[in-house]
Amino acid sequence: MRKRKLTPFGVFVKKRLIEVGKTQVELAREIGTSGKYLHLILIGERSGKTFLPKIAQALGIDPDKLEKIA
């Protein structure tokens, strides 16, 4: 089984999760998706474009900055 790596967007989100003290599962619940789907977004297997504004809000990030990374 091959190990999937986080995209630059995924790395940014994971670092921000640590900074704000949230888990990936908590973020997924907050934005209205599953932990598995959020993981697919973070490794680049799903674009997650519809969730970007919610992710930005939940993590206190400027949405435009997040769009550029994603």
MDTraj code that builds the backbone (N, CA, C; nanometers):
import mdtraj as md
import numpy as np

residues = "MET ARG LYS ARG LYS LEU THR PRO PHE GLY VAL PHE VAL LYS LYS ARG LEU ILE GLU VAL GLY LYS THR GLN VAL GLU LEU ALA ARG GLU ILE GLY THR SER GLY LYS TYR LEU HIS LEU ILE LEU ILE GLY GLU ARG SER GLY LYS THR PHE LEU PRO LYS ILE ALA GLN ALA LEU GLY ILE ASP PRO ASP LYS LEU GLU LYS ILE ALA".split()
xyz = np.array([
    [0.0829, -0.1174, 0.0000],
    [0.0000, 0.0000, 0.0000],
    [0.0880, 0.1247, 0.0000],
    [0.0596, 0.2175, -0.0900],
    [0.1451, 0.3358, -0.0962],
    [0.0961, 0.4435, -0.0003],
    [0.1899, 0.5093, 0.0610],
    [0.1567, 0.6159, 0.1553],
    [0.1357, 0.7448, 0.0765],
    [0.0243, 0.8099, 0.1027],
    [-0.0066, 0.9333, 0.0326],
    [0.0462, 1.0525, 0.1115],
    [0.0995, 1.1488, 0.0392],
    [0.1572, 1.2670, 0.1036],
    [0.0613, 1.3847, 0.0945],
    [0.0724, 1.4711, 0.1939],
    [-0.0077, 1.5923, 0.1946],
    [0.0402, 1.6868, 0.0849],
    [-0.0536, 1.7585, 0.0265],
    [-0.0198, 1.8641, -0.0677],
    [0.0306, 1.9847, 0.0126],
    [0.0877, 2.0843, -0.0535],
    [0.1247, 2.2059, 0.0202],
    [0.0045, 2.2662, 0.0950],
    [-0.1122, 2.2590, 0.0341],
    [-0.2349, 2.3049, 0.1002],
    [-0.2613, 2.2214, 0.2251],
    [-0.2463, 2.0901, 0.2126],
    [-0.2681, 1.9996, 0.3249],
    [-0.1726, 2.0269, 0.4397],
    [-0.0459, 2.0523, 0.4070],
    [0.0540, 2.0833, 0.5093],
    [0.0164, 2.2134, 0.5806],
    [-0.0258, 2.3134, 0.5037],
    [-0.0652, 2.4422, 0.5617],
    [-0.1827, 2.4247, 0.6575],
    [-0.2844, 2.3499, 0.6157],
    [-0.4027, 2.3285, 0.6994],
    [-0.3653, 2.2516, 0.8257],
    [-0.2845, 2.1473, 0.8132],
    [-0.2442, 2.0687, 0.9306],
    [-0.1675, 2.1546, 1.0313],
    [-0.0766, 2.2400, 0.9834],
    [-0.0021, 2.3289, 1.0730],
    [-0.0975, 2.4240, 1.1442],
    [-0.1942, 2.4766, 1.0696],
    [-0.2904, 2.5697, 1.1283],
    [-0.3791, 2.4985, 1.2310],
    [-0.4151, 2.3743, 1.2046],
    [-0.4932, 2.2963, 1.3014],
    [-0.4183, 2.2853, 1.4341],
    [-0.2890, 2.2604, 1.4269],
    [-0.2071, 2.2500, 1.5475],
    [-0.2050, 2.3835, 1.6211],
    [-0.1882, 2.4926, 1.5438],
    [-0.1836, 2.6263, 1.6044],
    [-0.3112, 2.6603, 1.6796],
    [-0.4264, 2.6225, 1.6242],
    [-0.5543, 2.6577, 1.6874],
    [-0.6061, 2.5488, 1.7807],
    [-0.5352, 2.4363, 1.7892],
    [-0.5719, 2.3301, 1.8816],
    [-0.6942, 2.2500, 1.8409],
    [-0.7082, 2.2257, 1.7117],
    [-0.8198, 2.1444, 1.6623],
    [-0.7658, 2.0189, 1.5968],
    [-0.8517, 1.9176, 1.5906],
    [-0.8157, 1.7962, 1.5178],
    [-0.8759, 1.8032, 1.3784],
    [-0.8292, 1.7162, 1.2933],
    [-0.8824, 1.7067, 1.1577],
    [-1.0295, 1.6671, 1.1616],
    [-1.0655, 1.5794, 1.2526],
    [-1.2048, 1.5346, 1.2660],
    [-1.2939, 1.6504, 1.3107],
    [-1.2454, 1.7312, 1.4048],
    [-1.3222, 1.8471, 1.4504],
    [-1.3446, 1.9453, 1.3354],
    [-1.2398, 1.9686, 1.2562],
    [-1.2531, 2.0582, 1.1419],
    [-1.3543, 2.0026, 1.0418],
    [-1.3468, 1.8738, 1.0151],
    [-1.4403, 1.8114, 0.9200],
    [-1.5839, 1.8311, 0.9657],
    [-1.6104, 1.8070, 1.0942],
    [-1.7456, 1.8264, 1.1481],
    [-1.7900, 1.9712, 1.1326],
    [-1.6988, 2.0617, 1.1635],
    [-1.7291, 2.2043, 1.1595],
    [-1.7646, 2.2528, 1.0190],
    [-1.6989, 2.1968, 0.9181],
    [-1.7254, 2.2408, 0.7811],
    [-1.8325, 2.1571, 0.7113],
    [-1.8807, 2.0535, 0.7790],
    [-1.9910, 1.9751, 0.7247],
    [-1.9527, 1.8619, 0.6318],
    [-1.8413, 1.7979, 0.6596],
    [-1.8013, 1.6822, 0.5793],
    [-1.7442, 1.5751, 0.6718],
    [-1.7028, 1.4651, 0.6136],
    [-1.6453, 1.3567, 0.6932],
    [-1.4941, 1.3758, 0.7060],
    [-1.4378, 1.3121, 0.8056],
    [-1.2934, 1.3151, 0.8230],
    [-1.2221, 1.2549, 0.7035],
    [-1.2810, 1.1489, 0.6479],
    [-1.2213, 1.0833, 0.5320],
    [-1.2176, 1.1763, 0.4105],
    [-1.3287, 1.2478, 0.3872],
    [-1.3317, 1.3389, 0.2727],
    [-1.2328, 1.4536, 0.2916],
    [-1.2241, 1.5062, 0.4139],
    [-1.1274, 1.6122, 0.4413],
    [-0.9862, 1.5602, 0.4146],
    [-0.9584, 1.4387, 0.4550],
    [-0.8270, 1.3785, 0.4289],
    [-0.7993, 1.3734, 0.2784],
    [-0.8991, 1.3365, 0.1996],
    [-0.8819, 1.3307, 0.0540],
    [-0.8513, 1.4694, -0.0033],
    [-0.9107, 1.5722, 0.0553],
    [-0.8813, 1.7094, 0.0127],
    [-0.7353, 1.7423, 0.0460],
    [-0.6925, 1.7071, 0.1661],
    [-0.5571, 1.7416, 0.2111],
    [-0.4472, 1.6683, 0.1351],
    [-0.4787, 1.5512, 0.0795],
    [-0.3779, 1.4794, 0.0000],
    [-0.3944, 1.5048, -0.1499],
    [-0.4926, 1.5879, -0.1847],
    [-0.5074, 1.6282, -0.3238],
    [-0.5891, 1.5355, -0.4117],
    [-0.6587, 1.4393, -0.3533],
    [-0.7406, 1.3492, -0.4337],
    [-0.8800, 1.4073, -0.4616],
    [-0.9163, 1.5111, -0.3877],
    [-1.0402, 1.5861, -0.4107],
    [-1.0042, 1.7331, -0.4039],
    [-1.0696, 1.8151, -0.4856],
    [-1.0357, 1.9584, -0.4864],
    [-1.0877, 2.0289, -0.3620],
    [-1.2082, 1.9939, -0.3183],
    [-1.2644, 2.0561, -0.1996],
    [-1.2935, 2.2041, -0.2151],
    [-1.3045, 2.2521, -0.3391],
    [-1.3251, 2.3957, -0.3639],
    [-1.4464, 2.4499, -0.2886],
    [-1.5518, 2.3713, -0.2772],
    [-1.6719, 2.4200, -0.2088],
    [-1.6497, 2.4360, -0.0586],
    [-1.5506, 2.3664, -0.0041],
    [-1.5236, 2.3734, 0.1395],
    [-1.4193, 2.4790, 0.1770],
    [-1.3500, 2.5361, 0.0791],
    [-1.2426, 2.6311, 0.1093],
    [-1.2888, 2.7496, 0.1946],
    [-1.4013, 2.8141, 0.1622],
    [-1.4438, 2.9257, 0.2482],
    [-1.4723, 2.8818, 0.3918],
    [-1.5305, 2.7634, 0.4086],
    [-1.5605, 2.7130, 0.5425],
    [-1.4324, 2.6779, 0.6179],
    [-1.3354, 2.6212, 0.5478],
    [-1.2072, 2.5876, 0.6105],
    [-1.1377, 2.7165, 0.6554],
    [-1.1376, 2.8160, 0.5681],
    [-1.0752, 2.9448, 0.6014],
    [-1.1394, 3.0061, 0.7256],
    [-1.2726, 3.0047, 0.7298],
    [-1.3434, 3.0625, 0.8438],
    [-1.3131, 2.9847, 0.9724],
    [-1.3176, 2.8520, 0.9640],
    [-1.2967, 2.7679, 1.0819],
    [-1.1560, 2.7836, 1.1388],
    [-1.0596, 2.8121, 1.0518],
    [-0.9207, 2.8224, 1.0963],
    [-0.8735, 2.9670, 1.1109],
    [-0.9627, 3.0629, 1.0847],
    [-0.9274, 3.2034, 1.0981],
    [-0.8220, 3.2488, 0.9997],
    [-0.8370, 3.2036, 0.8749],
    [-0.7412, 3.2352, 0.7692],
    [-0.8110, 3.3224, 0.6653],
    [-0.7377, 3.4127, 0.6054],
    [-0.7904, 3.4935, 0.4951],
    [-0.8249, 3.4000, 0.3795],
    [-0.9520, 3.4000, 0.3344],
    [-0.9933, 3.3088, 0.2266],
    [-0.9098, 3.3242, 0.0985],
    [-0.8690, 3.4469, 0.0672],
    [-0.7882, 3.4677, -0.0542],
    [-0.6523, 3.3989, -0.0434],
    [-0.5939, 3.4037, 0.0755],
    [-0.4646, 3.3382, 0.0985],
    [-0.4804, 3.1868, 0.0817],
    [-0.5896, 3.1337, 0.1356],
    [-0.6137, 2.9907, 0.1259],
    [-0.6364, 2.9487, -0.0187],
    [-0.7080, 3.0305, -0.0950],
    [-0.7328, 3.0016, -0.2379],
    [-0.6011, 2.9912, -0.3150],
    [-0.5061, 3.0790, -0.2843],
    [-0.3779, 3.0796, -0.3555],
    [-0.2975, 2.9534, -0.3271],
    [-0.3081, 2.9026, -0.2050],
    [-0.2326, 2.7827, -0.1669],
    [-0.2977, 2.6581, -0.2270],
    [-0.4298, 2.6575, -0.2321],
    [-0.5048, 2.5392, -0.2770],
    [-0.4957, 2.5162, -0.4226],
])
top = md.Topology()
chain = top.add_chain()
for i, resn in enumerate(residues, 1):
    res = top.add_residue(resn, chain, resSeq=i)
    for name in ("N", "CA", "C"):
        top.add_atom(name, md.element.get_by_symbol(name[0]), res)
traj = md.Trajectory(xyz[None], top)
